[in-house]
Amino acid sequence: MEHMDSERVVAVRTAYEARPGKHAIVILDLADLRGPTTSVIELPLWLYWSSPSRTFDLDDPEKRRWLYQIVLREARAARDLTSYLDRETLIELWPQLHLPKGVRQAWEDLHPVLRRAAA
């Protein structure tokens, strides 16, 4: 388990894989997801390295969905999740997200509200 210093945010590295050799990380309390919901943000290189431009306009539904898929798949620490994801937006987008099976399973196991959103 990983603890963030100031906020005591806890995330767990699950047994499920986001891709071979990389385990999915899930935040324990969705209320800790208070990332931005509008504006343009830039992801750090460790989360998104596939394009020269790492900026995403959260006001564009397609870019917002893409950012959530990247962060959920590539997160290495609780801070990655809390810095870029928002609880209500995650629940709203969940049925539309294209995620590795292990990432989806890990999040739905810990957060039944996401399983219900996908149903």
trRosetta pair geometry for C-beta under 8 A, 3 or more apart (Angstrom, degrees):
i j d omega theta_ij theta_ji phi_ij phi_ji
1 10 5.8 -8 -175 -161 113 104
1 11 7.4 157 -156 77 66 40
1 12 5.5 -35 -104 -98 76 76
2 10 7.0 152 75 -148 53 53
2 11 5.3 -13 56 59 105 87
2 12 7.7 -180 16 -87 78 30
2 13 7.5 77 -18 -30 107 93
2 25 7.9 -7 21 -149 131 124
2 77 6.0 -127 147 -145 163 75
2 78 5.4 -165 98 -18 114 106
3 8 6.1 -22 -162 -139 101 55
3 9 7.4 141 -157 67 49 45
3 10 5.9 -19 -99 -94 66 77
3 78 7.8 1 -141 7 13 151
4 7 5.1 5 93 52 122 90
4 8 6.6 -119 66 -54 75 8
4 9 4.2 18 21 43 124 94
4 10 7.9 -131 8 -62 79 37
4 78 5.2 -115 -43 85 108 132
4 79 6.1 127 -104 -63 122 86
4 82 7.3 -43 -41 19 161 152
7 32 7.1 125 140 -139 132 107
7 82 7.6 165 72 -170 156 167
9 27 6.8 -36 177 -143 104 105
9 29 7.6 -123 -140 49 72 102
9 32 4.7 125 -128 -158 109 145
9 78 4.7 162 114 159 109 140
9 79 7.8 128 74 -70 137 54
9 82 5.6 -24 -164 -55 170 149
10 27 7.4 118 88 -158 49 59
10 28 4.6 -2 90 13 99 130
10 29 7.4 71 50 3 88 94
10 78 6.8 -122 -174 -94 8 146
11 25 5.1 37 157 173 125 102
11 26 6.3 171 -158 85 82 32
11 27 4.9 -46 -98 -95 90 51
11 28 6.6 -153 -97 -16 33 78
11 75 7.8 -108 -174 142 158 131
11 77 7.0 135 52 178 144 38
11 78 3.7 -176 -8 -84 120 87
11 81 6.3 139 -94 21 140 141
12 25 7.0 175 85 -150 35 62
12 26 5.8 -16 57 60 83 85
12 28 6.5 78 -13 -65 100 94
12 110 7.6 167 44 -89 123 150
13 23 4.8 73 178 101 93 131
13 24 7.7 149 -157 83 53 39
13 25 5.5 -32 -98 -97 61 80
14 23 5.8 -173 65 174 56 104
14 24 4.9 -16 46 73 116 90
14 25 7.1 -179 1 -96 84 25
14 26 5.8 44 -38 2 121 112
14 102 7.7 171 96 170 121 94
14 106 4.1 170 48 -132 169 123
14 109 7.8 125 -137 57 141 134
14 110 8.0 -121 -85 -31 128 124
15 23 7.0 -58 -132 -137 11 120
15 106 8.0 177 52 -99 56 104
16 23 6.7 109 76 -154 45 75
16 24 4.8 -14 90 23 98 122
16 101 8.0 -128 -164 112 117 68
16 102 3.5 167 171 -169 95 89
16 103 6.9 179 126 -61 124 27
16 105 5.3 179 -112 78 152 108
16 106 4.0 -142 47 -57 138 106
17 20 6.3 34 169 -93 149 26
17 21 7.3 68 -142 24 125 23
17 22 6.3 98 -159 71 83 52
17 23 5.8 -67 -102 -101 55 48
17 24 6.7 140 -168 -21 8 84
17 100 7.3 -74 110 138 68 142
17 102 4.4 -89 62 -132 48 179
18 22 4.9 -54 55 107 100 102
18 23 6.8 77 -2 151 87 12
18 24 4.6 128 -56 -78 88 74
18 72 7.9 176 -124 132 120 65
18 73 5.0 137 -172 -159 121 61
18 74 7.2 172 148 -70 155 31
18 100 5.4 126 -163 48 47 143
18 102 5.9 -125 -71 86 29 116
18 103 5.0 55 -113 -65 79 104
19 22 5.1 23 55 44 79 113
19 73 7.4 51 -27 -175 102 101
19 100 6.3 -139 -66 -83 65 162
23 102 8.0 -109 -144 153 51 135
24 72 7.9 0 -147 167 103 75
24 73 8.0 -60 -111 -129 88 38
24 100 7.8 -158 -73 77 116 115
24 102 5.4 -175 -25 131 125 95
24 103 4.6 168 -110 -104 133 61
24 106 4.1 177 93 23 140 162
24 107 7.5 -100 161 -36 138 80
25 75 4.8 -114 60 104 119 108
25 76 6.8 124 -14 -143 150 12
25 77 7.1 -58 176 -67 169 9
25 78 7.4 -129 161 -70 126 50
25 80 7.5 80 78 59 141 121
25 81 6.9 -137 111 -39 108 125
26 106 5.1 -157 -45 144 128 104
26 107 5.4 -179 -116 -92 117 60
26 110 5.1 136 141 29 146 152
26 111 7.6 -155 -173 -12 123 107
27 30 6.8 119 95 -89 115 40
27 32 5.4 -144 179 69 133 122
27 33 6.3 154 61 -54 162 95
27 78 6.1 101 -104 -137 88 85
27 81 4.9 -162 -46 119 117 153
27 82 6.9 122 -103 -59 142 83
28 32 7.8 53 60 9 66 137
28 110 6.8 -104 -125 -177 50 133
29 32 4.9 92 83 -13 92 103
30 33 5.6 -39 -170 15 57 114
30 87 4.6 103 155 -128 94 106
30 90 7.1 -141 -151 70 110 139
30 91 7.7 61 -175 -52 148 105
30 111 5.9 90 -53 -123 120 136
30 113 7.1 -69 -9 54 163 136
31 34 7.9 12 164 -51 51 98
31 87 6.1 5 -100 -72 31 154
32 78 7.6 -33 138 -176 144 110
32 81 7.8 53 108 110 106 109
32 82 5.4 -60 148 -102 94 112
32 87 8.0 117 52 -63 37 111
33 81 6.4 -71 -99 152 95 92
33 82 6.1 -131 -105 -113 46 55
33 85 4.5 -50 -153 108 117 95
33 86 5.6 144 140 -144 95 15
33 87 4.3 138 72 -58 106 69
33 90 6.1 0 132 -10 162 138
34 82 6.8 9 36 -165 72 82
34 86 6.4 41 -139 -120 23 72
34 87 7.2 -5 -72 -9 55 97
35 82 6.6 161 -56 162 91 35
35 83 5.7 57 -105 132 109 25
35 84 4.6 32 -140 144 159 8
35 85 4.9 100 14 47 133 22
35 86 4.9 -114 58 -52 75 72
36 39 5.7 -66 177 47 140 109
36 41 5.8 156 52 -54 143 135
36 58 6.1 -162 119 -17 102 165
36 84 7.5 -32 33 -137 85 43
36 86 7.1 -102 80 -49 21 118
37 58 6.3 173 163 149 26 141
37 86 5.1 9 -76 -27 91 168
37 88 7.8 2 -103 67 134 106
37 89 5.8 -177 -120 -50 93 133
38 58 5.4 -163 -130 89 21 116
38 59 5.6 42 -145 -68 81 90
39 57 7.8 -117 139 -144 26 58
39 58 6.0 22 55 33 47 115
39 59 7.4 83 -30 -28 15 99
40 55 5.5 16 176 -178 106 112
40 56 6.9 168 -152 82 63 36
40 57 5.0 -29 -97 -97 85 66
40 58 7.2 -164 -88 5 30 78
41 55 7.0 169 89 -147 30 66
41 56 5.8 -19 62 59 78 87
41 58 6.5 40 5 -33 104 111
41 67 7.5 79 68 -137 112 151
41 84 6.9 171 121 -123 153 89
42 54 5.1 72 -165 98 81 94
42 55 4.8 -37 -92 -90 78 72
42 56 7.7 154 -94 14 31 71
43 47 4.5 -105 175 82 115 121
43 48 4.2 68 93 16 137 121
43 54 4.7 -116 57 171 79 106
43 55 8.0 -171 9 -86 71 25
43 56 6.9 44 -24 -4 101 115
43 67 7.0 -176 -55 -137 123 92
43 70 6.7 -41 -104 116 169 140
43 71 7.4 -142 -118 -74 126 90
43 84 7.0 30 -104 -103 90 148
44 47 5.4 86 63 12 74 100
44 48 7.6 125 75 31 37 77
44 54 7.5 126 -54 154 1 154
45 48 7.2 -97 -136 69 26 53
45 49 5.5 56 -172 -89 73 89
45 54 7.0 -101 -82 -73 51 160
46 49 7.5 17 -104 -47 15 109
46 74 7.5 163 136 158 66 117
46 76 6.7 -52 147 3 126 135
47 70 6.2 87 159 145 95 106
47 71 6.2 2 -162 -101 132 63
47 74 4.8 131 -147 104 62 133
47 75 7.3 16 -115 -82 104 47
47 80 6.2 159 -85 -147 122 117
47 84 7.8 129 -165 -19 169 161
48 51 7.0 -24 158 35 105 89
48 54 4.9 144 89 -136 118 100
48 70 5.4 13 -82 -178 106 146
48 74 7.1 170 -60 42 58 167
51 54 6.7 156 77 -75 90 56
56 60 7.9 -130 -180 55 69 107
56 63 4.7 168 -161 167 83 106
56 64 7.1 131 160 -83 116 39
56 66 6.7 -158 -126 81 125 103
56 67 4.3 118 158 -69 171 123
57 60 4.4 64 89 4 106 109
57 63 5.0 66 54 76 70 159
57 64 7.9 -67 100 -50 52 77
58 63 7.0 -114 -82 101 26 104
58 64 4.9 76 -147 -95 58 100
58 67 7.1 -53 -93 29 79 156
59 64 7.7 145 10 -50 9 117
60 63 4.0 55 82 18 112 113
60 64 6.4 173 81 -17 55 85
61 64 5.6 -56 -143 36 29 113
61 65 6.3 29 159 -19 65 106
62 65 5.8 -54 -149 36 30 111
62 66 6.3 31 152 -20 63 108
63 66 5.5 -53 -146 37 33 115
63 67 6.3 38 154 -22 65 103
64 67 5.8 -52 -150 33 30 112
64 68 6.6 28 153 -17 63 105
64 89 7.1 -103 174 -172 124 128
64 93 7.1 -138 126 -88 102 142
65 68 5.9 -56 -151 36 31 110
65 69 6.5 32 152 -20 65 106
65 93 5.7 -177 -108 -152 78 124
65 96 5.9 -70 -127 116 131 118
65 97 6.5 -163 -162 -95 88 68
66 69 5.8 -55 -151 34 31 112
66 70 6.5 30 153 -18 65 107
67 70 5.8 -58 -150 36 31 111
67 71 6.2 23 158 -14 67 109
67 84 6.6 -136 162 174 111 120
68 71 6.0 -56 -141 40 29 106
68 72 6.1 27 161 -17 65 111
68 85 6.5 91 -123 -110 84 95
68 89 7.3 -150 -82 131 134 106
68 90 6.6 166 -144 -107 129 70
68 93 5.5 96 52 109 170 155
68 97 6.0 -91 108 -105 116 124
69 72 6.1 -59 -144 40 25 108
69 73 6.2 16 160 -12 62 116
69 97 5.4 173 -83 -156 87 94
69 98 6.0 12 -120 62 139 70
69 99 6.2 -151 -135 -81 82 75
70 73 6.0 -69 -148 43 24 106
70 74 5.7 -15 171 11 66 121
71 74 6.5 -72 -126 52 22 89
71 75 5.7 45 173 -57 65 98
71 80 6.2 178 -158 155 90 94
71 81 6.7 131 158 -105 111 51
71 84 4.8 -156 -103 92 153 137
71 85 5.9 -171 111 -52 147 103
72 75 6.6 -22 -131 -7 17 113
72 81 7.9 66 -97 -111 54 93
72 85 7.6 85 -65 -82 82 140
72 97 7.1 42 29 180 156 147
72 99 5.9 -48 107 -116 135 125
72 103 5.5 100 144 179 102 134
72 107 7.2 -28 -153 -52 120 144
73 99 6.5 -165 -69 -140 95 81
73 100 6.2 104 -119 3 102 107
73 103 5.7 -62 -96 -74 62 159
74 80 7.4 -124 104 176 77 147
75 80 3.9 170 -135 98 83 132
75 81 5.2 33 -132 -55 153 84
76 80 5.9 100 37 -21 60 147
77 80 5.2 114 59 -6 68 97
77 81 7.9 -140 102 3 46 85
78 81 5.8 -62 -161 39 42 108
78 82 5.9 25 152 -10 78 113
79 82 5.9 -59 -133 46 32 102
79 83 5.6 34 167 -26 68 114
80 83 6.3 -57 -141 34 19 110
80 84 6.8 -23 172 16 55 115
81 84 7.1 -93 -152 49 19 84
81 85 5.4 -34 -173 26 64 126
82 85 7.1 -60 -97 50 17 86
85 89 7.2 -153 -168 75 63 109
85 90 5.5 41 -177 -64 111 119
86 89 4.1 64 73 18 105 114
86 90 6.5 -174 82 -17 49 86
87 90 5.8 -60 -150 32 24 111
87 91 6.6 18 158 -14 63 105
88 91 5.9 -54 -149 36 33 109
88 92 6.3 31 154 -17 65 109
89 92 5.6 -58 -146 40 32 112
89 93 6.0 18 160 -9 68 113
90 93 6.1 -65 -140 45 25 100
90 94 6.2 51 157 -58 63 93
90 114 7.5 -47 140 -99 100 110
91 94 5.8 -27 -149 -11 28 121
91 113 6.1 -41 -117 137 118 112
91 114 6.7 -122 -114 -93 67 67
91 117 5.2 -166 -169 -80 73 154
92 117 7.7 -113 -83 -156 16 136
93 96 5.4 -80 -167 52 62 105
93 97 5.6 71 140 -49 94 101
94 97 5.9 -49 -145 11 30 116
94 114 5.0 -159 -138 -149 155 86
94 117 4.5 74 65 102 134 133
94 118 5.7 -92 132 -62 107 86
95 117 5.8 -132 -40 140 93 84
95 118 4.9 160 -96 -116 75 54
97 104 7.8 170 96 -93 109 100
99 103 4.4 -112 171 83 116 121
99 104 4.6 141 86 -54 122 92
100 103 4.7 89 61 4 85 104
100 104 7.1 -162 88 -4 43 87
101 104 5.9 -60 -149 40 31 109
101 105 6.0 28 157 -18 68 111
102 105 5.8 -55 -141 39 29 110
102 106 6.1 31 160 -22 64 108
103 106 5.9 -55 -146 34 27 111
103 107 6.5 18 160 -10 63 109
104 107 6.2 -64 -150 41 27 104
104 108 6.1 16 160 -11 66 115
104 118 7.9 82 -165 -88 114 161
105 108 6.0 -62 -140 43 26 105
105 109 6.0 33 160 -27 65 107
106 109 6.0 -53 -148 29 24 113
106 110 6.9 4 161 -1 59 109
107 110 6.4 -70 -152 46 29 98
107 111 5.7 -32 171 36 69 113
107 114 5.5 -36 134 80 102 168
108 111 6.5 -80 -121 66 25 72
108 112 7.2 60 -175 -106 65 35
108 114 5.1 -123 -98 92 67 108
108 115 4.2 96 -159 -69 106 90
108 118 7.1 -46 -100 13 128 140
111 114 4.6 59 103 1 107 109
111 115 7.5 164 102 -9 61 82
112 115 5.1 -49 -152 34 51 116
112 116 6.2 51 150 -19 75 100
113 116 5.7 -52 -148 38 33 112
113 117 6.4 39 150 -24 64 104
114 117 5.4 -48 -145 33 35 114
114 118 6.5 32 154 -18 64 105
115 118 5.9 -60 -153 36 30 109
115 119 6.7 38 149 -33 64 103
116 119 5.6 -48 -150 19 35 117
